[in-house]
Amino acid sequence: MSNYEKKKKVTFDDIAKYTGFSKTTISRYFNAPDSLTLENQEIIANALLSLDYKENKVARILANGKTEFIGIIIPNLLNHYYSEMLNQILLTYERFGYKFLVFVGNEQEEAERQYIRELLAYNIEGLIVLSPTLSSRELADLQIPIVTIEREDRYVSSVNTDNYMGGVQATSLLAKHDCNILIHINSVFVTPERPAYGRIKGFLNLCEEKKLAHRLIYAALNNPFEETQKSLVGILEEVDASYTGLKKGIFISGDTHANVFLNLLIRKYGSLPDDYLLVGFDDSPISREAVIPISTVGQQIDKMAYEAVSLLVEQMEERKKRRPVLLTEPVHKIITPILIRRETTEKATLS
């Protein structure tokens, strides 16, 4: 048997004897620390360090019902934005100590409702939702702390990119390169109540303000991949036929889809043609790793993930106090995007 296994487990009784407090006071430190003075909390915390106390997580869950689990509902992992956002959320364990239970919804309402029932059965303390499927009104009715990311958020707290600014940034970059026609490709499923609609508004407003020739194209940018690719193949053929000989600035709402479009261009022409400039949105890893690195509007995914978990933890920790002050209105945090220039727009300067 190892020395670690031989070592005697420190009990509440040991901590009580060491500090001179009762076992009830020690229990209150773990289950309702707000009921103790800051001085007594510090005395007990120092005792735990001195005694090398290892917490029994299962016993604590049974005692106070707090699991330290956060649920996550994500639409899919095929889109590099979602997979990177999930990766960054999971990395916050080091800072906040909460664990995560993850379900992939695939935008199926009944499946997502079943996943939420499963998560509630595990007594999650909070929920992060990236999937746009269920309304914020329905989510708010769950009566647990919830934070959404980049989806409709009227009744729940959220963290979103300043999508309008991002749309303006992408459009301005293409306009700066004197494109003859600016084209924005977005998902047919993006409706005005979703934050990503701001990308459309930013594109249209700048084009109209600057009197730039432009076009908005809606596409089936959705699962499965084959459907998305087929939609973009049709768009490329139509754009080629309609704007032959013109310099085309293409702004695509999402790096995953921008990469598909880039690959279609390369398959057709052998490289990125001089009359095509391309900007994506997200700054997910695929934009950097593409065969030709893609210019993009960076959402600061790491910052968004951190802010979402931080906002959720604030709400969860507040509920553990003896006299919690719960939110009366949702909190909406907006993260500023950052324009990132790469070779799909800067070929002349990078070559």
C-alpha positions in Angstrom: 0.0 0.0 0.0 1.3 3.5 -0.9 2.0 6.2 1.6 -0.9 8.1 0.0 -3.3 5.3 0.7 -2.0 4.8 4.2 -2.5 8.4 5.2 -5.3 9.0 7.6 -8.2 11.0 6.2 -8.9 14.2 8.0 -12.4 14.4 9.4 -14.7 17.2 10.5 -13.9 16.1 14.1 -10.1 16.6 13.4 -10.7 20.0 12.0 -13.0 20.9 15.0 -10.3 19.8 17.5 -7.6 21.7 15.7 -9.6 25.0 15.5 -11.5 24.7 18.8 -14.8 25.1 16.9 -17.7 22.7 17.0 -18.3 20.2 14.2 -21.5 22.1 13.4 -19.4 25.2 12.8 -17.1 23.3 10.5 -20.1 21.9 8.6 -21.4 25.4 8.2 -18.1 26.5 6.7 -18.5 23.9 3.8 -22.3 24.2 3.3 -23.1 27.8 4.3 -19.9 29.8 4.6 -21.8 33.1 4.5 -23.2 32.2 7.9 -19.7 32.6 9.5 -17.7 35.7 10.1 -14.8 36.3 7.7 -12.3 35.9 10.6 -13.7 32.4 11.4 -13.8 31.4 7.7 -10.1 32.3 7.5 -9.2 30.3 10.6 -10.9 27.2 9.2 -9.3 27.7 5.7 -5.8 27.9 7.3 -6.6 24.8 9.3 -7.5 22.9 6.2 -4.1 23.8 4.6 -2.2 22.8 7.8 -4.0 19.5 8.0 -3.8 18.8 4.3 -7.5 18.2 4.1 -8.9 16.4 1.1 -12.6 17.1 0.6 -15.0 14.2 0.1 -17.0 15.5 -2.9 -19.6 12.8 -2.7 -20.3 13.5 1.0 -20.6 17.2 0.3 -23.1 16.6 -2.5 -25.2 14.5 -0.3 -25.0 17.0 2.5 -26.0 20.2 0.6 -27.3 19.0 -2.8 -24.7 21.2 -4.6 -23.0 19.1 -7.4 -20.7 21.8 -8.8 -21.9 20.7 -12.3 -22.8 23.0 -15.1 -24.8 21.7 -18.1 -24.0 22.7 -21.7 -26.3 22.4 -24.7 -24.4 22.9 -27.9 -25.9 22.6 -31.5 -23.1 20.6 -33.1 -19.3 20.0 -33.1 -18.9 20.1 -36.9 -18.8 23.9 -36.9 -15.3 24.9 -35.7 -16.7 27.9 -33.8 -18.8 25.6 -31.5 -16.0 23.1 -30.9 -13.6 25.9 -30.0 -16.1 27.6 -27.8 -16.7 24.3 -26.0 -12.9 23.8 -25.6 -12.5 27.3 -24.1 -15.5 26.7 -21.7 -14.0 23.5 -20.4 -10.7 25.2 -19.8 -12.4 27.5 -17.2 -12.4 24.5 -14.8 -8.9 25.6 -13.7 -10.3 29.0 -12.6 -13.7 28.3 -11.3 -13.7 24.6 -10.3 -17.0 23.7 -11.9 -17.4 20.5 -14.0 -19.4 20.2 -17.2 -22.0 17.8 -18.6 -22.3 18.3 -22.3 -25.1 17.4 -24.7 -25.1 18.0 -28.5 -28.6 19.0 -29.5 -28.5 18.9 -33.3 -31.3 21.5 -33.2 -34.0 19.0 -32.4 -36.4 20.5 -29.9 -37.6 17.3 -28.2 -34.1 15.9 -27.9 -32.9 19.1 -26.3 -35.8 19.1 -23.8 -34.9 15.5 -22.9 -31.2 16.5 -22.4 -32.3 19.3 -20.1 -34.4 16.9 -18.1 -31.3 14.6 -17.8 -29.2 17.5 -16.7 -31.7 18.6 -14.1 -31.9 15.1 -12.8 -28.1 15.4 -12.1 -28.9 18.5 -10.1 -26.8 20.9 -12.2 -26.3 24.3 -10.6 -26.4 26.2 -13.9 -26.8 25.9 -17.7 -24.9 27.3 -20.7 -26.9 27.2 -23.9 -25.3 27.7 -27.4 -28.1 26.0 -29.3 -30.7 28.3 -30.8 -33.5 25.7 -30.8 -35.4 26.4 -27.6 -36.7 29.9 -26.9 -35.2 32.0 -24.1 -38.7 32.1 -22.5 -38.8 28.3 -22.2 -35.2 28.3 -20.8 -36.1 31.0 -18.2 -38.9 28.9 -16.9 -36.4 26.3 -15.7 -35.7 28.5 -12.7 -31.9 27.8 -12.6 -29.1 30.2 -13.5 -28.7 30.3 -17.3 -26.3 32.0 -19.7 -26.6 31.8 -23.5 -23.9 32.5 -26.1 -24.7 34.0 -29.5 -28.4 33.1 -29.7 -31.8 34.7 -28.9 -31.6 35.9 -25.3 -34.5 38.2 -24.4 -35.4 36.4 -21.1 -32.0 35.0 -20.0 -28.5 36.4 -19.4 -26.1 36.2 -22.3 -22.6 36.8 -23.7 -22.5 37.9 -27.4 -20.1 39.5 -29.9 -20.8 42.9 -31.1 -22.0 41.4 -34.4 -22.9 44.7 -36.0 -19.4 46.1 -35.5 -18.0 42.8 -36.9 -20.2 43.1 -40.0 -18.9 46.7 -40.5 -15.3 45.6 -40.0 -15.5 42.8 -42.5 -17.3 45.0 -45.1 -14.9 47.9 -44.6 -11.9 45.6 -45.2 -13.3 44.4 -48.5 -14.3 48.0 -49.5 -10.8 49.2 -48.8 -9.5 46.8 -51.5 -11.8 48.5 -54.1 -13.9 45.5 -54.9 -16.5 46.0 -57.7 -19.2 44.0 -55.9 -19.5 43.1 -52.2 -21.4 39.9 -51.3 -22.4 38.7 -47.9 -23.4 35.1 -47.5 -25.3 34.2 -44.3 -27.6 31.4 -43.1 -31.2 31.3 -44.1 -31.9 30.4 -40.5 -30.6 33.7 -39.1 -33.6 35.7 -38.0 -33.6 39.3 -36.6 -33.8 38.2 -32.9 -30.6 36.3 -33.2 -27.3 38.2 -32.5 -25.7 37.0 -35.7 -28.3 39.1 -37.6 -26.2 42.1 -36.7 -23.6 40.9 -39.2 -26.2 41.4 -42.0 -27.2 44.8 -40.7 -23.6 46.0 -40.4 -22.9 44.8 -44.0 -26.1 46.4 -45.5 -25.8 49.7 -43.6 -22.2 50.3 -44.6 -22.8 49.4 -48.2 -25.8 51.7 -48.4 -24.0 54.5 -46.6 -21.0 54.3 -48.9 -23.1 53.6 -51.9 -21.2 50.4 -52.6 -22.5 47.8 -55.1 -23.6 44.8 -52.9 -25.6 41.7 -52.6 -26.9 39.6 -49.7 -27.3 35.9 -50.3 -29.0 33.5 -47.9 -27.7 29.9 -48.0 -28.5 26.6 -46.3 -25.5 26.8 -44.0 -26.5 24.0 -41.7 -25.9 20.4 -41.0 -25.2 18.1 -42.7 -21.9 19.2 -44.4 -23.0 17.8 -47.8 -26.0 20.2 -47.8 -23.9 23.2 -46.9 -21.3 22.3 -49.6 -24.0 21.8 -52.2 -25.5 25.2 -51.4 -22.1 27.0 -51.6 -21.3 25.2 -54.9 -24.5 26.7 -56.4 -23.6 30.2 -55.0 -20.1 30.0 -56.5 -21.4 29.1 -59.9 -24.0 31.9 -59.8 -21.5 34.5 -58.6 -18.9 33.4 -61.3 -21.6 33.7 -64.0 -23.0 37.1 -62.8 -19.8 39.0 -62.0 -17.2 37.7 -64.6 -14.2 40.0 -64.8 -15.2 41.9 -61.6 -13.3 42.0 -58.3 -15.5 40.2 -55.8 -15.3 40.7 -52.1 -17.0 37.8 -50.3 -17.9 38.1 -46.6 -19.2 34.8 -45.2 -20.8 34.5 -41.8 -18.6 31.8 -40.2 -15.0 30.5 -40.7 -16.2 26.9 -41.3 -18.3 28.0 -44.3 -15.6 30.4 -45.5 -13.2 27.5 -45.6 -15.6 25.4 -47.6 -16.0 28.3 -50.1 -12.2 28.7 -50.2 -11.7 25.0 -51.0 -14.3 25.2 -53.8 -12.4 28.1 -55.3 -9.1 26.3 -55.1 -10.6 23.1 -56.6 -12.0 25.0 -59.5 -9.1 27.4 -60.2 -6.1 25.7 -58.6 -5.6 28.7 -56.2 -7.5 31.7 -54.9 -8.2 33.8 -58.0 -7.0 37.4 -58.0 -10.6 38.6 -58.5 -11.8 37.0 -55.2 -11.2 38.4 -51.7 -12.6 36.4 -48.8 -13.4 37.3 -45.2 -14.9 34.9 -42.6 -16.2 35.4 -39.0 -15.2 33.8 -35.7 -11.4 33.3 -35.8 -11.9 29.7 -35.0 -8.8 27.5 -35.6 -9.9 26.6 -39.1 -9.3 30.2 -40.3 -5.6 30.0 -39.3 -5.1 26.4 -40.5 -6.8 26.7 -43.9 -4.6 26.0 -46.9 -4.7 29.8 -47.4 -5.2 31.5 -44.0 -8.5 33.3 -44.0 -9.0 36.9 -43.0 -11.7 37.0 -40.4 -13.5 38.9 -37.7 -12.3 37.5 -34.4 -15.0 36.9 -31.8 -12.4 36.5 -29.0 -13.8 33.1 -28.3 -11.6 32.6 -25.2 -12.9 35.8 -23.7 -16.5 35.0 -24.5 -16.3 31.6 -22.9 -14.6 33.0 -19.8 -17.2 35.8 -19.4 -20.1 33.3 -19.9 -18.8 31.0 -17.2 -18.0 33.9 -14.9 -21.5 35.4 -15.3 -23.0 32.0 -14.6 -20.8 31.4 -11.5 -21.8 34.7 -10.1 -25.5 33.7 -10.2 -24.8 30.2 -8.8 -22.7 31.5 -5.9 -25.3 34.1 -5.1 -27.9 31.4 -4.6 -25.8 29.7 -2.0 -25.9 32.7 0.3 -28.3 32.9 3.2 -30.0 36.0 1.7 -29.4 35.8 -2.0 -30.0 38.8 -4.2 -31.3 37.3 -7.4 -31.3 39.0 -10.8 -34.4 40.9 -11.6 -33.4 41.4 -15.2 -31.1 39.4 -17.5 -27.5 40.6 -17.9 -26.2 40.9 -21.5 -22.5 41.2 -22.0 -21.1 42.3 -25.4 -17.6 41.5 -26.5 -15.8 43.6 -29.0 -14.7 41.8 -32.2 -11.2 42.2 -33.6 -10.5 42.3 -37.4 -7.7 39.8 -38.4 -6.1 40.3 -41.8 -4.7 37.2 -43.5 -3.8 36.0 -47.0 -7.4 35.8 -48.5 -7.5 39.6 -48.5 -3.8 40.6 -48.1 -2.3 38.6 -50.9 -0.4 41.5 -52.4 1.2 42.5 -49.2 1.9 39.0 -47.8 3.3 37.4 -51.0 
